[in-house]
Amino acid sequence: MRPLAMLAALAAASFVVSPALAEIGRVKSNVGAASVSRGGRMLPVAPGVQLEPGDVLVTGRDGRMGVTFADGTRFAVGPNSRVTLTEFQFDRTRQTGSFVTSVDRGSLGVVSGRIAKSRRDAMRVRTPTSMLGVRGTRFVVEVP
């Protein structure tokens, strides 16, 4: 019976921990047409909406979105944008990780957080024609 109780406790702990581990950031602000595409579904955004790896941030002609990530990175997504949160891994204890974002169209303003400062090229931003290695700074990416 003891192994069964231990298995039940582990299962319960993994159930409780899993959602928290999936969250990589939150929407802090939004204006106009803005949504998150997750698993083929379009989700409306509002301040406090949790983001997960693989989410796609989508804004319309009048849309904008502000996002803050677990490492302190901040995004300002401009109108007519499509930004994919391709990869996000962050070790809070070591303050290191990796972050890959793809900007398919539109504009993205970034203030990098701890991941970009942890090691060279830990944060990367892809566009249809280039790849940027971020080394701890502020920048804007525009893709027509």
N, C-alpha and C positions, 0 to 999 in steps of 0.2 A: 504494500500500500504506500510506503514511503516514496518509491520512484514515481508512482502515479501522481502523488501530491506535488512532487518536484516538477514533473512535466506540466501539470496544470498551472503551476505558478509561473513557469517560463513562458507558457503560451499566453497567459494573461499579461505578463510584463511586455512581451513583444507586441501585443495588441495595443497596449497603452503607449508604447514608445514609438511605434511605426509612424503615426501621423506627424508627430513632432519632428522626426528625422526627415520627412519628405519636404517640410516647409523650408524654403530657402530665402524667402523675403516676403514683403507685404506691399500692397498698393497703399501709398500714403495720400495721393490726391488724384482726381480725374476731372476732366472737363469735356463736355461734348461727347461725341461717339467714341467709345473706348470699350474694349472687351479683351478677354483672355481666351485663347483657343487651347483646349486641353482634351486630348484623346478624341479629336474630331468634333467636339462640342464647343459652341461659343458660349462663354459665361459672362454675364454682365459684371462690371467692376464697380467697386465702391471702396472708399478708404477702409483698410483692415482686411481686404481679401488676401488670402494666403497664396503664394506662388510656389510652384514645384518645378523641378528640372523637367525640361521638355516643353514647358508652357510657351505660348506664342502671344506676345503683346501686340494688339492690333488697335490702331486708331483710325478714325475717319477724317474727312476734310476739316472738321471743326474740333477734332479730338486731341487731347493731351493726357499724359499720365505721368505721375511721379511715383517712383518705387525705391524702397530701401531694402538692402539685402543684409543677411546675417553677419557679414564681415564689415558692415558699415559702408559698402559701396552704394552710391545713389545714381539712379537713372532718371533722366527727363526725356520722355518719349514724345516727339513732336507729331504734328498732323500727318495723316496719310502714311503712317509707319507700320512696319511689320518687323518685329524683333523677336528672335527665338532665343530662349534661355537654354542653350544646348547642353551645357554641363556646369554644375556647381557643386563643389566639394569643399567643405571648410571644417577644419579641426580647431575648435574653440580653445582647446588647451594649448596647442602649439602656435595658434594664430597663423596657420598656413593652409594652403589648399590650391584649387585650380578653378578657373572660371572661364568658360567659352561662351560667347554670345555671337549670334549671326544677325546682321542688319540686312534684310532683303530689300527694303525700300524705306524712304523717309529719313528722319533725323533722330539722333540719339546723343544726348549730352550726358557725360559721365564724370563723376567725381569718384575716383577709385578708393577702395577700402584696404583692409589688411591683406587680402589675398595678393593684390598687385604689389604690395610692398614687401611681401615675404620672400620672393625669389624672382629672378629674371624670367619673364614670359609666363608667369603663373596665371596671368589674365590675358586673354586674347579676344579680339573682336574681328569677326570675318565679315566681308562684304562680297558681293558677286565677283569683284575683280581684285581683291587684296585681302591681306591678313595683317592686323596690327598687333604687336606685342606691347602690352602696357607695362610701364615700370613705375607706377605710383604717381599719377598726375591727374589733371583735368583736361578733358578734350571733347570735341563734338565730331560726330561722324554723320555725313550726309550722303544718301544714296538716291539718285533720281529714279 
